Amino acid sequence: MATGRFVLDSRTFDLGDSLRHLVDYLAPAAARAHCELSLHTEGDVVGKWDQTRVEQVVINLVSNALKYGFGKPIQLELRRRGDEVWLDVRDHGPGVPPADMDRIFGRFERAGSSLNSGGLGLGLYFIHEIAAAHGGSISVENIPGDGACFQLRLPVRPPAAPPPRQSTTPKGN
């Protein structure tokens, strides 16, 4: 990513289906953290993205929510708004300290005390880079006294149109 050689392998898929599989995959980790993990989707959300990279974003966001969620519910909400897909991952932990809000998506940055959180400070940086590579964004909103909501926004890229059909009739006839 740092060298600018970050290439997406975009394919058409239903992000809602992908998220349902990820929630099932993450259910054992949520159970160990005593967190209820839920997903709400509004209709089909089909688009063209790098599925592996988008799934990395979701796994990272949910893993962070499990780490800081303190046994409280974690909600994922997916919806389409015009030409964008919106995914919110909301926890009910301590939230992001206001002093850290502007820098947490930077490389090697972490919110709060490194003694409590561990990690290299690369997870949110990778999320930011993956969102940007798709033409999207990631942001965070504190919910005073009730956690944080990370908001991923991605443009919906429809599948490419098939190439024009070539005539099989020889010219000049």
VMD Tcl script that draws the C-alpha trace (Angstrom):
set ca {
  {0.00 0.00 0.00}
  {2.75 2.43 0.93}
  {4.46 1.98 -2.44}
  {1.36 2.73 -4.49}
  {1.26 -0.79 -5.90}
  {-2.08 -1.59 -4.31}
  {-4.20 -3.28 -6.94}
  {-7.84 -4.21 -6.47}
  {-9.32 -7.40 -7.86}
  {-12.85 -6.08 -8.34}
  {-15.68 -8.46 -9.08}
  {-19.45 -8.23 -8.89}
  {-20.95 -9.67 -5.70}
  {-23.74 -9.10 -3.17}
  {-22.19 -7.40 -0.16}
  {-25.17 -8.40 2.00}
  {-24.52 -12.09 1.33}
  {-20.84 -11.59 2.06}
  {-21.64 -9.89 5.38}
  {-24.02 -12.67 6.42}
  {-21.20 -15.19 5.90}
  {-18.77 -12.99 7.83}
  {-21.17 -12.65 10.77}
  {-21.40 -16.46 10.90}
  {-17.59 -16.70 10.67}
  {-17.12 -14.13 13.47}
  {-19.84 -15.58 15.73}
  {-17.43 -17.76 17.79}
  {-15.15 -14.75 18.46}
  {-18.20 -12.67 19.44}
  {-19.35 -15.42 21.81}
  {-15.90 -15.55 23.45}
  {-16.07 -11.76 23.92}
  {-19.63 -12.06 25.29}
  {-20.84 -9.70 22.56}
  {-24.01 -10.11 20.55}
  {-23.24 -9.55 16.87}
  {-26.14 -8.50 14.64}
  {-26.55 -7.50 11.01}
  {-29.29 -5.46 9.40}
  {-29.40 -5.06 5.62}
  {-31.80 -3.13 3.44}
  {-32.39 -5.14 0.27}
  {-29.81 -6.34 -2.22}
  {-26.50 -4.51 -2.26}
  {-24.80 -5.72 -5.40}
  {-21.79 -3.91 -6.73}
  {-18.28 -4.31 -7.99}
  {-15.55 -4.28 -5.34}
  {-12.55 -6.33 -4.29}
  {-14.38 -8.83 -2.10}
  {-11.30 -10.01 -0.21}
  {-10.29 -6.43 0.68}
  {-13.81 -5.39 1.69}
  {-14.08 -8.48 3.87}
  {-10.72 -7.55 5.47}
  {-12.22 -4.16 6.35}
  {-15.27 -5.74 7.97}
  {-13.24 -8.31 9.92}
  {-10.93 -5.58 11.19}
  {-13.78 -3.27 12.22}
  {-15.65 -6.07 14.00}
  {-12.43 -7.29 15.67}
  {-11.83 -3.78 17.01}
  {-15.42 -3.58 18.23}
  {-15.02 -6.93 20.00}
  {-11.78 -5.75 21.61}
  {-13.30 -2.52 22.91}
  {-16.96 -3.59 23.22}
  {-16.74 -4.95 26.76}
  {-19.39 -7.65 26.31}
  {-21.91 -5.30 24.77}
  {-23.78 -5.64 21.46}
  {-22.17 -4.86 18.11}
  {-24.42 -3.88 15.23}
  {-23.61 -3.90 11.53}
  {-25.98 -2.00 9.28}
  {-25.74 -2.13 5.48}
  {-27.78 0.02 3.16}
  {-27.61 1.51 -0.28}
  {-27.98 5.25 -0.68}
  {-28.01 6.34 -4.31}
  {-24.69 5.43 -5.90}
  {-23.10 4.48 -2.58}
  {-23.23 1.62 -0.15}
  {-23.07 2.53 3.54}
  {-21.82 0.08 6.17}
  {-21.89 1.14 9.81}
  {-20.20 -0.92 12.53}
  {-21.37 0.27 15.94}
  {-20.10 -0.81 19.33}
  {-21.06 0.25 22.85}
  {-17.58 0.50 24.32}
  {-15.76 3.62 25.54}
  {-15.64 5.29 22.13}
  {-12.64 7.02 20.59}
  {-11.03 9.72 22.73}
  {-11.79 13.09 21.11}
  {-8.07 13.93 20.99}
  {-7.50 10.84 18.80}
  {-10.35 11.29 16.31}
  {-8.29 13.09 13.65}
  {-5.32 10.74 13.66}
  {-6.54 7.17 14.18}
  {-6.57 6.37 10.45}
  {-2.88 7.21 10.15}
  {-0.11 4.63 9.93}
  {1.12 3.37 13.34}
  {-1.55 5.36 15.19}
  {-3.71 4.01 17.99}
  {-6.41 5.58 20.09}
  {-5.92 5.87 23.82}
  {-3.16 4.18 25.74}
  {-1.02 1.61 23.96}
  {-0.73 -0.22 27.30}
  {-4.41 -1.15 27.12}
  {-4.94 -1.81 23.43}
  {-1.89 -3.52 21.92}
  {-1.50 -3.83 18.18}
  {0.69 -2.02 15.70}
  {-1.65 0.81 14.80}
  {-2.06 -0.41 11.22}
  {-5.60 -1.81 11.16}
  {-7.47 1.47 10.70}
  {-4.75 2.68 8.33}
  {-5.34 -0.38 6.11}
  {-9.09 0.20 6.28}
  {-8.57 3.81 5.19}
  {-6.35 2.75 2.28}
  {-8.74 0.02 1.11}
  {-11.71 2.42 1.24}
  {-9.74 5.08 -0.66}
  {-8.61 2.57 -3.30}
  {-12.30 1.84 -3.96}
  {-13.06 5.58 -4.21}
  {-14.76 5.48 -0.81}
  {-14.14 6.66 2.73}
  {-14.07 5.59 6.36}
  {-14.97 7.80 9.29}
  {-15.83 7.45 12.95}
  {-18.50 9.06 15.05}
  {-18.45 9.00 18.84}
  {-21.69 8.32 20.58}
  {-21.20 10.07 23.95}
  {-21.30 7.47 26.71}
  {-22.27 4.73 24.29}
  {-19.37 3.74 22.02}
  {-18.36 4.50 18.48}
  {-19.75 3.99 15.00}
  {-17.31 3.39 12.14}
  {-18.85 4.35 8.81}
  {-17.58 2.82 5.58}
  {-18.84 4.43 2.36}
  {-18.14 2.80 -1.00}
  {-19.35 3.79 -4.46}
  {-21.44 1.15 -6.17}
  {-19.74 0.24 -9.40}
  {-22.05 -1.63 -11.72}
  {-20.61 -4.53 -13.67}
  {-18.81 -3.46 -16.82}
  {-20.89 -3.65 -19.97}
  {-19.99 -6.56 -22.23}
  {-17.93 -5.60 -25.27}
  {-19.92 -4.88 -28.43}
  {-20.78 -8.00 -30.32}
  {-18.76 -8.50 -33.49}
  {-20.63 -9.40 -36.63}
  {-19.85 -12.86 -37.95}
  {-21.04 -11.92 -41.44}
  {-18.09 -11.41 -43.82}
  {-17.83 -7.88 -45.17}
  {-18.51 -7.26 -48.79}
  {-21.40 -9.71 -49.11}
}
mol new
graphics top color blue
foreach p $ca { graphics top sphere $p radius 0.5 }
foreach p [lrange $ca 0 end-1] q [lrange $ca 1 end] { graphics top cylinder $p $q radius 0.2 }
display resetview
